[in-house]
Amino acid sequence: MSEVVIRLTEMRAYYGKFLAVDGLNLELYRGELFGLLGPNGAGKSTTVKCLIGQHAPASGQATVCGYDVTRDWQKIKPSFGYVPDRENHFDEFTGRKNLEIFAGLYNVPRERVNECLKVVELEEAGDVLVRGYSMGMRKKLLLARALLHKPQILYLDEPTANLDIHSAAIVHRLLRQHVKEGGTVLLTTHNMQEVEQICDRVAIMCKGKLVALDTPLALRSQHTERKVDVILKSNERLVLDLKNDEHRQRLAEHMRLAEVESMHTREFDFHTTFLKLTGTVFD
């Protein structure tokens, strides 16, 4: 059994009187890339804020590396790096200077700053003022900052938003390398293709509750519609359910009589699975 790194037990969190997270139970393991998904207001961002110490759980428990996030915060803080959805750089400084400021907070040697700039392909832009950076460059600088102190855990909120295909591939490679080396990654994303490409497991939240937890492939398989759209030579259109014995027999008979003009199965992608589980429009 893999080591549990993050454990949430009946965790509840409020914003004013609004119950944002409602009795969440979740375990994340060492060496796992975990996706936390949900429509706006589902509670995923609140969950991450509880884990990084920005929001206190109202009840239940959240532990990181065996430490309680409320009582043992100072012991937890060095173990994680965080990439927020909104960048908060010092625009008047260069990318390198930004990293050096945070490196000083973690007693990280300057050589590590150069390493982090290199891995996110910002080495040549390291001495350019951040105010001149594109949105994608700013996002990559956030990741470089989160990696500075070689944390065991990475929390990322929409890590590839505003990135081009090449830059997104760099981020994916770094995250997979991190878990390969025994780290743990928790990310939120609206990119369903990204979920299927890189996540080991996925939790889907809706209205503060956990509604699904499994691998992306397993979730998609569990909720796949086995239907086929058929157009007959008579121009009649049919939708046949392959789970239904009668429908299968009808399809076989139409094919035996060479009456089928065209047919195709319905591809049930992860995005559609998400919509089915949450009953919401994904934005």
Stockholm file with secondary structure:
# STOCKHOLM 1.0

chainA/1-283         MSEVVIRLTEMRAYYGKFLAVDGLNLELYRGELFGLLGPNGAGKSTTVKCLIGQHAPASGQATVCGYDVTRDWQKIKPSFGYVPDRENHFDEFTGRKNLEIFAGLYNVPRERVNECLKVVELEEAGDVLVRGYSMGMRKKLLLARALLHKPQILYLDEPTANLDIHSAAIVHRLLRQHVKEGGTVLLTTHNMQEVEQICDRVAIMCKGKLVALDTPLALRSQHTERKVDVILKSNERLVLDLKNDEHRQRLAEHMRLAEVESMHTREFDFHTTFLKLTGTVFD
#=GR chainA/1-283 SS CCCEEEEEEEEEEEETTEEEEEEEEEEEETTCEEEEECSTTSSHHHHHHHHTTSSCCSEEEEEETTEETTTCHHHHGGGEEEECSSCCCCTTSBHHHHHHHHHHHTTCCHHHHHHHHHHTTCSTTTTSBGGGCCHHHHHHHHHHHHHTTCCSEEEEESTTTTCCHHHHHHHHHHHHHHHHTTCEEEEECSCHHHHHHHCSEEEEEETTEEEEEECHHHHHHHTCCCEEEEEETTSCEEEEETTSHHHHHHHHHHHHTTCEEEEEECCCCHHHHHHHHHCSCCC
#=GC SS_cons         CCCEEEEEEEEEEEETTEEEEEEEEEEEETTCEEEEECSTTSSHHHHHHHHTTSSCCSEEEEEETTEETTTCHHHHGGGEEEECSSCCCCTTSBHHHHHHHHHHHTTCCHHHHHHHHHHTTCSTTTTSBGGGCCHHHHHHHHHHHHHTTCCSEEEEESTTTTCCHHHHHHHHHHHHHHHHTTCEEEEECSCHHHHHHHCSEEEEEETTEEEEEECHHHHHHHTCCCEEEEEETTSCEEEEETTSHHHHHHHHHHHHTTCEEEEEECCCCHHHHHHHHHCSCCC
//
